[in-house]
Each structure stands twice: as C-alpha cells, then as structure tokens.
Amino acid sequence: MTINDSAPILASRDGAILTVTLNLPDKRNPVSDNGLIDALIATMHEADADIGVRCVILTGAGSAFSAGGDLKAMKAGSGLRASLPAQTRRNYREGIQRLPLMFHALEVPVIAAINGPAIGAGLDLACMCDIRVAADTAVFAESFVKLGIVPGDGGAWLLPRVIGFSRAVELTLTGETIDAATALQIGLVSHVVPAADLLSTARGIADKIAANPPHAVRMTRRLLREAQTATLANTLELSAAMQSLAHATRDNEEAIDAFIERRAPNFTGE
C-alpha cells in the first residue's frame, strides 16, 4: 500500500507492518485539514480491513508530529470556524470529530511514533492511538485554553483515560507545554528514545505485536477499548463471546501445539 509523495498521507507496507505518515510538513501536519482527515480515515479503514496488516505505526513528516489545528485558517474563517455557529458545529462533526470515532472503532493496533511537537489536536491524535513512543525532542501541550477554545476533538474524553483525571485537568486548564521526559513520567508515552531511534523502536514493538495471532490481537484490542466504558458484567460477556471465536481459530491450535512441542509457532490468521 503506497500513496504518492505529494499526498496528505503517506502509507508504506513492510511485511505485516504499515507505517502511516502525516504529510503536510509545511503546515506542521494540521489534523483540522479535511484532506488529511479524509486520507487518514481511508488509509486506516483499508488497514483495518486487511488481516495481513498486524500493526500500524503513525508518525509525522518534517519537524512536527502534529501541531493541531491550522490557526491561519481559523482566523480567516475558512477552517472549522464558520460565520454561522450552527455551521461550525457541523464542521466539527463532519471534520475532525470523525477521527476519534474512527480510531476507537479500529481493531488493528496503532502505535504513535511522536517525532516532534504534538500540540492541541495533535496531542489528542496521539491519545487516539493505542501506544505512544516519543523522540526525546518531542513536546506536548493540551493548549486549547490558550486560544480561548475548548478541546473540540474529544480531548476531554481521551486525555483523562491516558494519564488520569487530575493530571489531565492540570494540563488542559493550564495549557502548559511539557517535554518528553515529563510525558514519560506521567504515563502519556511508554518510551522516550533518541530521535534517530524512534521508528526502529516503534517497529520493534510492532513486530512483537505482529508475532502474535492476528485475530486474538484484534479481539483483545477491541475488548480493551470497550472495557473503557463498559461494566464488568458486560466486559465479561463480550470476553466470553470473543473467546469462543478465538478457540475456533487454527492459530489457537497452533499456539498450543507449538508450546507442547517446544517450537516457534507459525500464525497464519486462520
């Protein structure tokens, strides 16, 4: 799966791993751009539909992961903000708000390889992913309040679920910028590495995920997402239903046989 270099999204497949790159570096990869949103959603849907894609790495071209919204467009009223408030509401619903819904519905795991600033909606985009790995030069801010606006892309739902309510409130209401070391300390990211090692580190994690049976990985990812808002009883019921599906796969039999025979398993997604 490849897209031409001038597209707002680049996608490159290497074996079972798909690397997706936000490709508007001159604008610092604004996730308020409808062209980028459309292309990202299309690319992720295609990856989700292909059981051969076992993990996705999401990163940014240029110096930024994503600096959030395009402020120049906001000022001109040509972006999400419209002269009619009712139209602004529709712009959000039909634009950037499609992203958190799409990421939440995915089954393929997504790793954010945060190569530079992740600001505002860019931070929220990182929080939409399942795992976050950051370059040591990356910085983060939930900075909407600094612009006199609120997180319109779901940040008030996303950030507390990643770092906890108290820390999320502090970051959101102060709008302060934190460095990668602080992001690691508060659990916003799982790893901080030198910039030169970012993609290889993300690939290492992706390879470990891809080594497991793909149906089990995707159903487990779905369970983890659903459990964020479900009751224990509902999660157990869904777990039992998915477990019956997992037991019916050839990969389940292969995993058991390989363990008994003390050999490496060969998972085929069947």
PyMOL commands that set and color helices and strands:
alter all, ss='L'
color gray80, all
select helices_A, chain A and resi 25-27+34-49+71-76+85-94+98-105+121-128+144-147+155-163+165-174+180-185+195-210+214-226+232-247+250-261
alter helices_A, ss='H'
color red, helices_A
select strands_A, chain A and resi 9-14+17-22+55-60+110-114+118-119+131-135+139-141+177-179+191-193
alter strands_A, ss='S'
color yellow, strands_A
deselect
rebuild
show_as cartoon
